[in-house]
Amino acid sequence: MTNKEIFTRLYKVIFPYRVKLLIAMLAMICVAGFTGAQAYLVKDLLDKIFMEKDTFFLKLLPIIVIAIFFLKGVAYYIYTILLEKVGQSVIRDFRLQIFNHIHTQSLSFFNKMPTGTLMSRIISDVALLQQAVSNALVGIVRDFFQVVVLLGVVFYMNWRLAMISFIVLPVAAYPIVKFGRLFRKLSTSTQEEVANVSNILHETITGNRIVKAFTKEEYEGRRFSGQVTRLFVLTMKDAKYRCMQHPLMEFIGGVAIALIIWFGGNEVIGGTATPGTFFAFLTALIAAYEPVKGVTRINSTIQQGLAAATRVYAILDIEPEISDKNDAAVLPPFSTSIEFKNLTYRYDDETAVLSNINLTVPSGEVLAIVGPSGGGKTTLTNLVPRFLELKEGSILIDGTDIKDVTLASLRSQIAMVTQQTILFNDTVRNNIAYGDQQAPLQAIHDAARAAHAFDFIQALPDGFDTIIGEGGARLSGGQGQRISIARAILKNAPILILDEATSALDTESEREVQKALENLMKDRTTFVIAHRLSTIKNASRIIVVKDGEIVEQGTHETLIAKKGEYELLYNMQYN
């Protein structure tokens, strides 16, 4: 992505805040004007007071100085507070935009994109972008006005000496450009390493039980140390070039001042300039050179911001694999059947996970899906709510292709309970009401009772207002699963997907959860992926999926009698 494209897109982000930026710019011009006035006052200070001993100016000049410094301070406050507000607003807008965009993506996006990388984009990269927008880019605008005003003062006082600035400025610009390229390259590498640090942090913190169970604390410490060291090396490279810029610019400025002292001193000695004019000129030129040096200081920030913008827009430019069609309709309430027609699904458009699936599930049926691991059971159920996009074949609900309806209306009619209990670091009440946040308390209590969760919830320190910790860490596995079942009961969706909902539980917990699931499955069309075959004996129908195909289907008794794949699976578990 070129700088022009980045600036064009950033302009669209900043455009809503143009009024604030315009006021800030006017305040900057005022600050630049008052800075120029300060420099010019040096002439009157020396010539009128010290040389001519004018008492009128002695009384007037201090008042003028106080007024200038006061007004400059007011203007400075106005533009800095406005720029801070714009910068923080840009951060907020970008983070919201990235967050919302990420959650429009399909499951395959999250399978490919590490969590730490996404967190780094939202937190670290956007912060660098804000610094570039509110500090660096605006700093350049401010410094530009200051240089223009001060050079105007310089030319007004002595145009011959001012010509020296046209020699100095191009020389000073060269290291700015040279270092800028280095900073851009280093920033890209640095932020990639920051993302890797975030990945390791996320993996080891969320997987802390495994780290402890396998006594891998030292190993993970070494891995993290290596990653942090790589980040340290890149950061020090960036620091080395940043620290090199300042003394180099100081030296160039020193050479310029030496030339001015030599030429200006000759003019004062020759009588063509007054001491006041010379010192005012020198003050103005030094003040004008400060913003030029300032550009070198913020050059690194700008390049980091541009590199961050490239990475942020790389995420925002990823088109969602699954989205509503332009003419998508609202799916009517489910009533008749779900039909899978000539369905084939491939991961990465290569390996077929499901092949030529044809299946009709009538309303109210409990369909159990069994088979060896990797056979395509979960993939089949993930296609129903369009977590994955189907390219070959179709899924029809009451005769309507699910691609022709809105995602919201489709998913509103589907509830899920998975093997991995997904709970949020919030109250029990809010976790149960996650699918219906306007639900009355009585409805939440009724859902908890139906899920056999009411009694243990009441026994918690704050009952339904107890914070359950990240991922439900303060609950047992069976308790957490019953809360997720209560959540599905409260949603009251006609289609239910149970993905090995009891496989991770002990026998006692499974018994309680199974009772809750029986309440949940009443009067619902249910897909049950089961590892423990004992939990599906009473299913209306069982299908056996192997190598992506339906190889058998029927009731438990008929499949046992067939002595085929199902009987083999059953005997492996119980004999």
TIPA-347962 format. One record per residue (C-alpha): residue number from 0; residue in one letter; x, y, z. Coordinates in pm, whole numbers, plus 50000, padded with zeros to 5 digits. Layout:
<atoms>
i | aa | X | Y | Z
NUM | A | X | Y | Z
...
</atoms>
This chain:
<atoms>
i | aa | X | Y | Z
0 | M | 50000 | 50000 | 50000
1 | T | 50148 | 50335 | 49893
2 | N | 50168 | 50642 | 50118
3 | K | 49917 | 50818 | 49894
4 | E | 49661 | 50539 | 49943
5 | I | 49720 | 50540 | 50320
6 | F | 49678 | 50918 | 50348
7 | T | 49365 | 50908 | 50131
8 | R | 49205 | 50649 | 50358
9 | L | 49321 | 50826 | 50676
10 | Y | 49168 | 51148 | 50544
11 | K | 48827 | 50974 | 50531
12 | V | 48868 | 50868 | 50895
13 | I | 48969 | 51219 | 51005
14 | F | 48712 | 51402 | 50787
15 | P | 48427 | 51392 | 51046
16 | Y | 48653 | 51589 | 51282
17 | R | 48746 | 51855 | 51026
18 | V | 48590 | 52144 | 51223
19 | K | 48795 | 52064 | 51533
20 | L | 49107 | 52026 | 51319
21 | L | 49040 | 52358 | 51146
22 | I | 49008 | 52537 | 51481
23 | A | 49328 | 52362 | 51598
24 | M | 49503 | 52476 | 51280
25 | L | 49398 | 52837 | 51335
26 | A | 49528 | 52812 | 51692
27 | M | 49858 | 52675 | 51553
28 | I | 49887 | 52972 | 51322
29 | C | 49834 | 53200 | 51622
30 | V | 50107 | 53016 | 51816
31 | A | 50341 | 53050 | 51516
32 | G | 50259 | 53420 | 51486
33 | F | 50325 | 53484 | 51856
34 | T | 50654 | 53290 | 51832
35 | G | 50758 | 53515 | 51544
36 | A | 50660 | 53821 | 51750
37 | Q | 50875 | 53697 | 52039
38 | A | 51175 | 53673 | 51809
39 | Y | 51112 | 54017 | 51658
40 | L | 51088 | 54175 | 52006
41 | V | 51458 | 54094 | 52056
42 | K | 51537 | 54373 | 51806
43 | D | 51346 | 54638 | 52007
44 | L | 51481 | 54499 | 52332
45 | L | 51841 | 54557 | 52224
46 | D | 51807 | 54864 | 52001
47 | K | 51538 | 55069 | 52179
48 | I | 51616 | 54986 | 52542
49 | F | 51981 | 54885 | 52570
50 | M | 52122 | 55091 | 52282
51 | E | 51890 | 55399 | 52269
52 | K | 51779 | 55376 | 52640
53 | D | 51416 | 55462 | 52548
54 | T | 51212 | 55466 | 52876
55 | F | 50877 | 55452 | 52691
56 | F | 50970 | 55114 | 52539
57 | L | 51100 | 55001 | 52877
58 | K | 50749 | 55048 | 53020
59 | L | 50561 | 54917 | 52713
60 | L | 50772 | 54612 | 52620
61 | P | 50712 | 54404 | 52939
62 | I | 50334 | 54448 | 52897
63 | I | 50357 | 54337 | 52534
64 | V | 50572 | 54036 | 52634
65 | I | 50319 | 53928 | 52900
66 | A | 50029 | 53966 | 52654
67 | I | 50211 | 53765 | 52384
68 | F | 50304 | 53482 | 52621
69 | F | 49949 | 53469 | 52763
70 | L | 49780 | 53459 | 52421
71 | K | 50034 | 53207 | 52295
72 | G | 49955 | 52985 | 52597
73 | V | 49579 | 53006 | 52532
74 | A | 49624 | 52918 | 52164
75 | Y | 49861 | 52632 | 52257
76 | Y | 49604 | 52485 | 52499
77 | I | 49325 | 52510 | 52242
78 | Y | 49507 | 52322 | 51969
79 | T | 49663 | 52058 | 52197
80 | I | 49334 | 51964 | 52366
81 | L | 49151 | 51955 | 52032
82 | L | 49420 | 51736 | 51877
83 | E | 49412 | 51504 | 52177
84 | K | 49035 | 51466 | 52136
85 | V | 49066 | 51400 | 51763
86 | G | 49347 | 51148 | 51819
87 | Q | 49155 | 50956 | 52086
88 | S | 48842 | 50965 | 51868
89 | V | 49040 | 50814 | 51580
90 | I | 49164 | 50538 | 51814
91 | R | 48807 | 50466 | 51925
92 | D | 48672 | 50462 | 51568
93 | F | 48946 | 50234 | 51438
94 | R | 48914 | 49987 | 51727
95 | L | 48538 | 49970 | 51686
96 | Q | 48574 | 49928 | 51310
97 | I | 48829 | 49648 | 51340
98 | F | 48636 | 49473 | 51618
99 | N | 48309 | 49481 | 51424
100 | H | 48484 | 49378 | 51102
101 | I | 48654 | 49080 | 51269
102 | H | 48319 | 48954 | 51394
103 | T | 48173 | 48954 | 51042
104 | Q | 48429 | 48691 | 50941
105 | S | 48365 | 48317 | 50912
106 | L | 48517 | 48046 | 51132
107 | S | 48789 | 47983 | 50874
108 | F | 48922 | 48338 | 50931
109 | F | 48972 | 48270 | 51304
110 | N | 49131 | 47934 | 51226
111 | K | 49396 | 48108 | 51016
112 | M | 49450 | 48428 | 51218
113 | P | 49619 | 48394 | 51560
114 | T | 49432 | 48562 | 51847
115 | G | 49744 | 48751 | 51962
116 | T | 49789 | 48901 | 51614
117 | L | 49431 | 49032 | 51613
118 | M | 49477 | 49175 | 51964
119 | S | 49801 | 49344 | 51854
120 | R | 49624 | 49505 | 51556
121 | I | 49343 | 49644 | 51772
122 | I | 49557 | 49762 | 52064
123 | S | 49918 | 49826 | 51956
124 | D | 49888 | 49916 | 51587
125 | V | 49592 | 50149 | 51638
126 | A | 49781 | 50327 | 51918
127 | L | 50077 | 50385 | 51683
128 | L | 49835 | 50511 | 51420
129 | Q | 49686 | 50757 | 51668
130 | Q | 50029 | 50893 | 51755
131 | A | 50100 | 50947 | 51386
132 | V | 49766 | 51123 | 51330
133 | S | 49730 | 51340 | 51640
134 | N | 50094 | 51403 | 51726
135 | A | 50321 | 51356 | 51429
136 | L | 50120 | 51465 | 51126
137 | V | 49965 | 51754 | 51312
138 | G | 50307 | 51841 | 51453
139 | I | 50434 | 51880 | 51099
140 | V | 50147 | 52118 | 51017
141 | R | 50220 | 52322 | 51331
142 | D | 50593 | 52330 | 51260
143 | F | 50529 | 52426 | 50897
144 | F | 50336 | 52738 | 51004
145 | Q | 50606 | 52824 | 51256
146 | V | 50884 | 52791 | 50997
147 | V | 50690 | 53003 | 50744
148 | V | 50622 | 53283 | 50997
149 | L | 50976 | 53286 | 51135
150 | L | 51137 | 53277 | 50790
151 | G | 50909 | 53570 | 50700
152 | V | 51049 | 53759 | 50999
153 | V | 51402 | 53662 | 50895
154 | F | 51358 | 53785 | 50536
155 | Y | 51194 | 54105 | 50657
156 | M | 51494 | 54187 | 50874
157 | N | 51778 | 54081 | 50642
158 | W | 51715 | 53899 | 50317
159 | R | 52084 | 53846 | 50242
160 | L | 52147 | 53653 | 50561
161 | A | 51817 | 53471 | 50513
162 | M | 51947 | 53314 | 50192
163 | I | 52172 | 53095 | 50409
164 | S | 51858 | 52909 | 50522
165 | F | 51805 | 52791 | 50166
166 | I | 52141 | 52618 | 50188
167 | V | 52075 | 52464 | 50530
168 | L | 51719 | 52336 | 50480
169 | P | 51791 | 52099 | 50183
170 | V | 52092 | 51961 | 50370
171 | A | 51875 | 51905 | 50678
172 | A | 51604 | 51735 | 50468
173 | Y | 51834 | 51457 | 50343
174 | P | 51873 | 51268 | 50676
175 | I | 51498 | 51305 | 50739
176 | V | 51420 | 51114 | 50417
177 | K | 51701 | 50861 | 50470
178 | F | 51606 | 50779 | 50827
179 | G | 51237 | 50768 | 50736
180 | R | 51288 | 50463 | 50514
181 | L | 51476 | 50285 | 50790
182 | F | 51206 | 50362 | 51047
183 | R | 50930 | 50231 | 50818
184 | K | 51110 | 49902 | 50763
185 | L | 51198 | 49859 | 51132
186 | S | 50844 | 49941 | 51245
187 | T | 50694 | 49669 | 51025
188 | S | 50931 | 49408 | 51170
189 | T | 50882 | 49537 | 51526
190 | Q | 50504 | 49515 | 51515
191 | E | 50521 | 49161 | 51377
192 | E | 50734 | 49067 | 51677
193 | V | 50489 | 49246 | 51910
194 | A | 50212 | 49030 | 51760
195 | N | 50423 | 48719 | 51826
196 | V | 50469 | 48826 | 52189
197 | S | 50089 | 48865 | 52218
198 | N | 50040 | 48518 | 52067
199 | I | 50271 | 48350 | 52320
200 | L | 50110 | 48541 | 52607
201 | H | 49761 | 48442 | 52497
202 | E | 49855 | 48075 | 52445
203 | T | 50038 | 48031 | 52776
204 | I | 49783 | 48223 | 52987
205 | T | 49477 | 48046 | 52842
206 | G | 49666 | 47714 | 52843
207 | N | 49817 | 47757 | 53189
208 | R | 49681 | 47422 | 53311
209 | I | 49869 | 47232 | 53040
210 | V | 50186 | 47434 | 53104
211 | K | 50170 | 47340 | 53471
212 | A | 50063 | 46981 | 53410
213 | F | 50363 | 46916 | 53187
214 | T | 50597 | 47130 | 53404
215 | K | 50685 | 47345 | 53105
216 | E | 50718 | 47675 | 53293
217 | E | 51092 | 47695 | 53220
218 | Y | 51044 | 47598 | 52855
219 | E | 50775 | 47861 | 52803
220 | G | 50993 | 48111 | 52989
221 | R | 51278 | 48044 | 52745
222 | R | 51044 | 48067 | 52445
223 | F | 50902 | 48396 | 52570
224 | S | 51251 | 48524 | 52653
225 | G | 51368 | 48449 | 52298
226 | Q | 51071 | 48632 | 52152
227 | V | 51112 | 48933 | 52382
228 | T | 51484 | 48943 | 52299
229 | R | 51409 | 48956 | 51925
230 | L | 51172 | 49245 | 51995
231 | F | 51439 | 49412 | 52211
232 | V | 51698 | 49393 | 51931
233 | L | 51463 | 49558 | 51681
234 | T | 51357 | 49823 | 51934
235 | M | 51722 | 49909 | 52003
236 | K | 51792 | 49941 | 51629
237 | D | 51507 | 50189 | 51606
238 | A | 51637 | 50372 | 51914
239 | K | 51990 | 50386 | 51768
240 | Y | 51871 | 50565 | 51455
241 | R | 51641 | 50794 | 51652
242 | C | 51923 | 50892 | 51886
243 | M | 52154 | 50948 | 51589
244 | Q | 51916 | 51193 | 51422
245 | H | 51928 | 51461 | 51691
246 | P | 52305 | 51517 | 51714
247 | L | 52329 | 51510 | 51333
248 | M | 52065 | 51782 | 51302
249 | E | 52232 | 51976 | 51586
250 | F | 52561 | 51970 | 51394
251 | I | 52396 | 52091 | 51072
252 | G | 52228 | 52369 | 51270
253 | G | 52560 | 52459 | 51435
254 | V | 52727 | 52497 | 51095
255 | A | 52442 | 52725 | 50983
256 | I | 52467 | 52941 | 51297
257 | A | 52846 | 52969 | 51253
258 | L | 52795 | 53094 | 50896
259 | I | 52534 | 53346 | 51012
260 | I | 52757 | 53473 | 51293
261 | W | 53041 | 53522 | 51045
262 | F | 52829 | 53698 | 50779
263 | G | 52609 | 53887 | 51027
264 | G | 52906 | 53993 | 51240
265 | N | 53071 | 54143 | 50933
266 | E | 52752 | 54344 | 50859
267 | V | 52730 | 54477 | 51217
268 | I | 53101 | 54571 | 51214
269 | G | 53052 | 54729 | 50871
270 | G | 52757 | 54934 | 51000
271 | T | 52498 | 54788 | 50758
272 | A | 52303 | 54618 | 51043
273 | T | 52233 | 54701 | 51407
274 | P | 52315 | 54460 | 51692
275 | G | 51941 | 54436 | 51765
276 | T | 51863 | 54336 | 51407
277 | F | 52140 | 54077 | 51408
278 | F | 52038 | 53913 | 51739
279 | A | 51667 | 53923 | 51648
280 | F | 51760 | 53760 | 51315
281 | L | 51966 | 53494 | 51493
282 | T | 51687 | 53428 | 51745
283 | A | 51428 | 53393 | 51468
284 | L | 51648 | 53157 | 51265
285 | I | 51724 | 52937 | 51567
286 | A | 51353 | 52929 | 51646
287 | A | 51279 | 52838 | 51281
288 | Y | 51535 | 52557 | 51288
289 | E | 51375 | 52400 | 51598
290 | P | 51066 | 52281 | 51403
291 | V | 51295 | 52136 | 51135
292 | K | 51471 | 51936 | 51406
293 | G | 51127 | 51850 | 51539
294 | V | 51045 | 51679 | 51209
295 | T | 51338 | 51443 | 51264
296 | R | 51209 | 51359 | 51612
297 | I | 50860 | 51275 | 51489
298 | N | 50981 | 51111 | 51166
299 | S | 51007 | 50778 | 51346
300 | T | 50653 | 50818 | 51481
301 | I | 50516 | 50896 | 51135
302 | Q | 50683 | 50594 | 50976
303 | Q | 50562 | 50369 | 51257
304 | G | 50211 | 50506 | 51207
305 | L | 50222 | 50448 | 50830
306 | A | 50346 | 50091 | 50881
307 | A | 50072 | 50037 | 51142
308 | A | 49811 | 50177 | 50902
309 | T | 49922 | 49926 | 50639
310 | R | 49868 | 49638 | 50884
311 | V | 49535 | 49774 | 51010
312 | Y | 49399 | 49819 | 50658
313 | A | 49525 | 49470 | 50567
314 | I | 49276 | 49336 | 50824
315 | L | 48997 | 49574 | 50724
316 | D | 49041 | 49482 | 50356
317 | I | 48969 | 49113 | 50418
318 | E | 48623 | 49061 | 50274
319 | P | 48394 | 48842 | 50488
320 | E | 48364 | 48501 | 50330
321 | I | 48005 | 48479 | 50449
322 | S | 47762 | 48771 | 50427
323 | D | 47403 | 48853 | 50335
324 | K | 47307 | 48874 | 49970
325 | N | 47180 | 49211 | 49855
326 | D | 46825 | 49074 | 49827
327 | A | 46841 | 48839 | 50127
328 | A | 46501 | 48774 | 50285
329 | V | 46406 | 48712 | 50647
330 | L | 46369 | 48339 | 50718
331 | P | 46012 | 48261 | 50831
332 | P | 45971 | 48061 | 51155
333 | F | 46088 | 47703 | 51097
334 | S | 45804 | 47451 | 51069
335 | T | 45856 | 47161 | 50827
336 | S | 46204 | 47023 | 50748
337 | I | 46574 | 47083 | 50693
338 | E | 46710 | 46932 | 50373
339 | F | 47072 | 46871 | 50269
340 | K | 47092 | 46834 | 49888
341 | N | 47401 | 46703 | 49705
342 | L | 47619 | 46866 | 49971
343 | T | 47998 | 46856 | 49932
344 | Y | 48234 | 47064 | 50143
345 | R | 48606 | 47113 | 50094
346 | Y | 48857 | 47286 | 50319
347 | D | 49087 | 47521 | 50123
348 | D | 48905 | 47410 | 49806
349 | E | 49103 | 47087 | 49807
350 | T | 49031 | 46808 | 50055
351 | A | 48666 | 46701 | 50059
352 | V | 48548 | 46675 | 50420
353 | L | 48189 | 46594 | 50320
354 | S | 48092 | 46425 | 49992
355 | N | 47748 | 46417 | 49828
356 | I | 47539 | 46436 | 50145
357 | N | 47163 | 46398 | 50088
358 | L | 46954 | 46409 | 50403
359 | T | 46612 | 46531 | 50513
360 | V | 46546 | 46609 | 50882
361 | P | 46175 | 46657 | 50961
362 | S | 46065 | 46911 | 51221
363 | G | 46081 | 46767 | 51573
364 | E | 46325 | 46488 | 51488
365 | V | 46626 | 46416 | 51709
366 | L | 46901 | 46324 | 51464
367 | A | 47217 | 46175 | 51617
368 | I | 47539 | 46200 | 51416
369 | V | 47814 | 45950 | 51502
370 | G | 48132 | 45827 | 51343
371 | P | 48510 | 45824 | 51372
372 | S | 48696 | 46147 | 51454
373 | G | 48765 | 46362 | 51150
374 | G | 48475 | 46214 | 50958
375 | G | 48297 | 46549 | 50909
376 | K | 48032 | 46544 | 51187
377 | T | 48105 | 46893 | 51325
378 | T | 48153 | 47036 | 50976
379 | L | 47805 | 46915 | 50881
380 | T | 47641 | 47096 | 51173
381 | N | 47856 | 47410 | 51128
382 | L | 47713 | 47445 | 50777
383 | V | 47354 | 47480 | 50907
384 | P | 47406 | 47825 | 51075
385 | R | 47652 | 47918 | 50795
386 | F | 47957 | 47927 | 51020
387 | L | 48122 | 47782 | 50709
388 | E | 48022 | 47870 | 50354
389 | L | 47887 | 47596 | 50132
390 | K | 48003 | 47607 | 49768
391 | E | 47871 | 47274 | 49637
392 | G | 47514 | 47165 | 49703
393 | S | 47259 | 47339 | 49925
394 | I | 47084 | 47337 | 50262
395 | L | 46712 | 47416 | 50255
396 | I | 46499 | 47514 | 50555
397 | D | 46130 | 47473 | 50470
398 | G | 46234 | 47476 | 50104
399 | T | 46433 | 47803 | 50128
400 | D | 46806 | 47798 | 50058
401 | I | 46986 | 47933 | 50364
402 | K | 47205 | 48145 | 50133
403 | D | 46895 | 48340 | 50033
404 | V | 46807 | 48454 | 50387
405 | T | 46976 | 48695 | 50627
406 | L | 47232 | 48555 | 50867
407 | A | 47056 | 48719 | 51161
408 | S | 46719 | 48557 | 51084
409 | L | 46883 | 48218 | 51022
410 | R | 47092 | 48213 | 51339
411 | S | 46810 | 48350 | 51552
412 | Q | 46635 | 48015 | 51496
413 | I | 46934 | 47803 | 51600
414 | A | 47070 | 47735 | 51950
415 | M | 47398 | 47557 | 52023
416 | V | 47560 | 47373 | 52311
417 | T | 47917 | 47264 | 52241
418 | Q | 48173 | 47040 | 52406
419 | Q | 48384 | 47345 | 52492
420 | T | 48174 | 47551 | 52733
421 | I | 48190 | 47913 | 52620
422 | L | 48107 | 48147 | 52907
423 | F | 48196 | 48511 | 52964
424 | N | 48356 | 48686 | 53262
425 | D | 48022 | 48827 | 53371
426 | T | 47736 | 48741 | 53604
427 | V | 47545 | 48414 | 53585
428 | R | 47234 | 48614 | 53495
429 | N | 47402 | 48786 | 53198
430 | N | 47553 | 48461 | 53073
431 | I | 47212 | 48290 | 53069
432 | A | 47047 | 48596 | 52911
433 | Y | 47322 | 48633 | 52647
434 | G | 47083 | 48542 | 52365
435 | D | 46799 | 48757 | 52500
436 | Q | 46935 | 49045 | 52709
437 | Q | 46585 | 49188 | 52765
438 | A | 46458 | 48865 | 52923
439 | P | 46280 | 48914 | 53260
440 | L | 46437 | 48765 | 53570
441 | Q | 46159 | 48507 | 53602
442 | A | 46235 | 48372 | 53254
443 | I | 46603 | 48344 | 53347
444 | H | 46510 | 48155 | 53665
445 | D | 46279 | 47922 | 53469
446 | A | 46558 | 47848 | 53218
447 | A | 46799 | 47774 | 53505
448 | R | 46547 | 47533 | 53663
449 | A | 46492 | 47354 | 53331
450 | A | 46870 | 47320 | 53300
451 | H | 46897 | 47174 | 53654
452 | A | 47115 | 47473 | 53744
453 | F | 46893 | 47677 | 53976
454 | D | 46999 | 47517 | 54304
455 | F | 47375 | 47547 | 54257
456 | I | 47336 | 47904 | 54123
457 | Q | 47145 | 48005 | 54436
458 | A | 47426 | 47857 | 54644
459 | L | 47686 | 48081 | 54479
460 | P | 47807 | 48382 | 54688
461 | D | 47589 | 48633 | 54502
462 | G | 47345 | 48394 | 54338
463 | F | 47255 | 48500 | 53985
464 | D | 47471 | 48812 | 54026
465 | T | 47791 | 48611 | 54088
466 | I | 48078 | 48688 | 53849
467 | I | 48186 | 48346 | 53719
468 | G | 48538 | 48435 | 53598
469 | E | 48702 | 48403 | 53257
470 | G | 48552 | 48105 | 53073
471 | G | 48347 | 48019 | 53383
472 | A | 48663 | 47941 | 53582
473 | R | 48478 | 47954 | 53917
474 | L | 48238 | 47677 | 53812
475 | S | 48283 | 47304 | 53764
476 | G | 48259 | 47159 | 53415
477 | G | 47907 | 47028 | 53475
478 | Q | 47790 | 47357 | 53625
479 | G | 47929 | 47560 | 53336
480 | Q | 47766 | 47325 | 53084
481 | R | 47427 | 47355 | 53257
482 | I | 47452 | 47736 | 53239
483 | S | 47520 | 47710 | 52865
484 | I | 47215 | 47481 | 52838
485 | A | 47006 | 47737 | 53031
486 | R | 47127 | 47998 | 52781
487 | A | 47004 | 47779 | 52493
488 | I | 46671 | 47712 | 52670
489 | L | 46610 | 48085 | 52718
490 | K | 46681 | 48154 | 52351
491 | N | 46397 | 47913 | 52272
492 | A | 46513 | 47847 | 51915
493 | P | 46332 | 47574 | 51712
494 | I | 46659 | 47421 | 51584
495 | L | 46916 | 47287 | 51829
496 | I | 47275 | 47169 | 51771
497 | L | 47447 | 46967 | 52044
498 | D | 47814 | 46910 | 51963
499 | E | 47941 | 46643 | 52205
500 | A | 47785 | 46839 | 52490
501 | T | 47859 | 46574 | 52756
502 | S | 48180 | 46412 | 52635
503 | A | 48409 | 46615 | 52865
504 | L | 48209 | 46544 | 53184
505 | D | 48236 | 46284 | 53457
506 | T | 47954 | 46033 | 53504
507 | E | 47772 | 46225 | 53779
508 | S | 47792 | 46556 | 53593
509 | E | 47687 | 46387 | 53271
510 | R | 47374 | 46250 | 53441
511 | E | 47270 | 46601 | 53554
512 | V | 47353 | 46755 | 53217
513 | Q | 47168 | 46479 | 53032
514 | K | 46851 | 46561 | 53230
515 | A | 46895 | 46928 | 53135
516 | L | 46946 | 46834 | 52770
517 | E | 46626 | 46630 | 52768
518 | N | 46436 | 46942 | 52876
519 | L | 46618 | 47145 | 52612
520 | M | 46541 | 46900 | 52330
521 | K | 46165 | 46893 | 52390
522 | D | 45970 | 47001 | 52080
523 | R | 46289 | 47098 | 51897
524 | T | 46457 | 46971 | 51583
525 | T | 46789 | 46855 | 51721
526 | F | 47124 | 46758 | 51573
527 | V | 47325 | 46561 | 51830
528 | I | 47692 | 46490 | 51770
529 | A | 47773 | 46220 | 52022
530 | H | 48095 | 46054 | 52126
531 | R | 47930 | 45846 | 52400
532 | L | 47680 | 45631 | 52214
533 | S | 47487 | 45561 | 52535
534 | T | 47352 | 45918 | 52522
535 | I | 47177 | 45873 | 52186
536 | K | 46997 | 45540 | 52216
537 | N | 46662 | 45719 | 52222
538 | A | 46733 | 45939 | 51918
539 | S | 46467 | 45937 | 51645
540 | R | 46736 | 45848 | 51393
541 | I | 47110 | 45790 | 51394
542 | I | 47337 | 45851 | 51097
543 | V | 47693 | 45721 | 51076
544 | V | 47934 | 45958 | 50898
545 | K | 48264 | 45811 | 50785
546 | D | 48518 | 45973 | 50551
547 | G | 48267 | 46248 | 50473
548 | E | 47982 | 46019 | 50368
549 | I | 47668 | 45883 | 50534
550 | V | 47736 | 45510 | 50542
551 | E | 47447 | 45400 | 50767
552 | Q | 47128 | 45538 | 50916
553 | G | 46843 | 45411 | 51133
554 | T | 46747 | 45365 | 51496
555 | H | 46984 | 45225 | 51756
556 | E | 46824 | 44879 | 51739
557 | T | 46819 | 44857 | 51359
558 | L | 47182 | 44971 | 51330
559 | I | 47297 | 44721 | 51592
560 | A | 47114 | 44450 | 51398
561 | K | 47291 | 44550 | 51075
562 | K | 47627 | 44461 | 51231
563 | G | 47799 | 44735 | 51035
564 | E | 47991 | 45051 | 51124
565 | Y | 47760 | 45152 | 51409
566 | E | 47782 | 44814 | 51578
567 | L | 48161 | 44827 | 51544
568 | L | 48170 | 45170 | 51714
569 | Y | 47932 | 45051 | 51985
570 | N | 48134 | 44735 | 52059
571 | M | 48459 | 44938 | 52072
572 | Q | 48307 | 45147 | 52353
573 | Y | 48123 | 44887 | 52557
574 | N | 48290 | 44551 | 52497
</atoms>
